[in-house]
């Protein structure tokens, strides 16, 4: 006796594979649609040219504040003393 395998042609076959991809994307609360939306809104990396332009814009507007550390203060003091001594 040969066994009959299940096939889509078989009578009583029920397709429980779930909604299709297009149906998932149509539903705004589904994982697929939320994922697609997040990928679209994800921040794109700026090109090297764009980064340089932004850095040049920022450096013109906001000059970096002078670093005020103890070591930097000591070095500045020593340099000033050397200049005074040489004069």
LINWOMO-V968790 format. One record per run of one state. SS is the DSSP state (@ for helix, = for strand, . for the rest). FROM is the first residue (numbers start at 0). TO is the last residue. If there is no record, write none. Layout:
BEGIN
SS | FROM | TO
SS | FROM | TO
END
This chain:
BEGIN
. | 0 | 19
@ | 20 | 25
. | 26 | 29
@ | 30 | 40
. | 41 | 46
@ | 47 | 60
. | 61 | 68
@ | 69 | 85
. | 86 | 86
END
